[in-house]
């Protein structure tokens, strides 16, 4: 169970709350006994470009070239690609 702090406690012990979040714990904040917010760690982003491309390959967005030294070719138009890109970007 995640630690629960009232609004007043969370404000008074903010450093403690942040320490818990940095350690990976989700903290719940209540107002008059009702949960109103969660403070949780942000998911880590890819550390390197290689890890980023690896994640794109796993999602099926990027396909590695058969010959990495071959010239680039233009792909087929993908209707709705911009909308999907913008939706993924806001995740």
C-alpha positions as CSV (number, residue, x, y, z in Angstrom):
1,X,0.0,0.0,0.0
2,X,1.3,3.4,-0.9
3,X,1.9,6.0,1.8
4,X,-1.0,8.4,2.4
5,X,-0.5,12.1,3.3
6,X,-3.1,14.7,4.0
7,X,-2.7,17.9,2.0
8,X,-1.3,19.6,5.1
9,X,1.1,16.7,5.8
10,X,2.3,16.6,2.2
11,X,3.0,20.3,2.3
12,X,4.8,20.1,5.6
13,X,6.8,17.0,4.6
14,X,7.4,17.7,1.0
15,X,11.1,16.7,1.1
16,X,10.1,13.4,2.6
17,X,7.4,12.9,-0.1
18,X,9.9,13.6,-2.9
19,X,12.4,11.2,-1.3
20,X,9.8,8.4,-1.4
21,X,8.9,9.2,-5.0
22,X,12.6,9.2,-6.0
23,X,12.9,5.8,-4.5
24,X,10.0,4.6,-6.7
25,X,7.1,4.8,-4.3
26,X,3.8,6.3,-5.3
27,X,2.3,8.7,-2.7
28,X,-1.4,9.4,-2.3
29,X,-2.5,12.9,-1.1
30,X,-5.9,13.3,0.5
31,X,-8.2,16.2,1.3
32,X,-10.5,15.6,4.2
33,X,-9.9,11.9,4.0
34,X,-10.7,11.6,0.2
35,X,-7.8,10.8,-2.2
36,X,-7.3,13.7,-4.6
37,X,-3.9,13.1,-6.1
38,X,-1.1,10.7,-6.6
39,X,2.6,11.7,-6.8
40,X,4.5,9.0,-8.7
41,X,7.9,8.6,-10.3
42,X,8.2,9.6,-14.0
43,X,9.0,6.6,-16.2
44,X,12.6,6.8,-17.4
45,X,13.1,7.6,-21.1
46,X,15.6,5.8,-23.4
47,X,19.1,6.7,-22.4
48,X,20.6,6.5,-25.8
49,X,19.7,6.7,-29.5
50,X,20.4,2.9,-29.8
51,X,17.9,2.1,-27.0
52,X,15.4,4.5,-28.6
53,X,15.6,2.7,-32.0
54,X,15.4,-0.6,-30.3
55,X,12.1,0.4,-28.7
56,X,10.8,1.6,-32.0
57,X,11.8,-1.7,-33.6
58,X,9.9,-3.6,-30.9
59,X,6.8,-1.5,-31.5
60,X,7.1,-2.2,-35.3
61,X,7.5,1.4,-36.2
62,X,11.1,1.0,-37.6
63,X,12.4,-1.9,-39.6
64,X,16.2,-2.3,-39.9
65,X,17.6,-2.2,-43.4
66,X,18.9,-5.5,-44.9
67,X,22.1,-3.7,-45.8
68,X,22.8,-0.7,-43.6
69,X,25.0,0.9,-46.3
70,X,22.3,0.8,-49.0
71,X,20.9,4.2,-50.2
72,X,17.8,5.6,-48.5
73,X,14.6,5.1,-50.5
74,X,11.3,6.9,-50.1
75,X,8.6,5.0,-48.3
76,X,4.9,4.7,-49.3
77,X,2.7,7.5,-48.0
78,X,1.0,6.6,-44.7
79,X,-2.4,8.2,-44.3
80,X,-3.0,9.4,-40.8
81,X,0.7,9.1,-40.0
82,X,0.9,12.7,-38.6
83,X,-2.1,12.2,-36.3
84,X,-0.5,8.9,-34.9
85,X,2.8,10.7,-34.5
86,X,1.3,13.5,-32.5
87,X,-0.8,11.1,-30.4
88,X,2.3,9.0,-29.6
89,X,4.2,12.2,-28.7
90,X,1.6,13.2,-26.1
91,X,1.7,9.8,-24.3
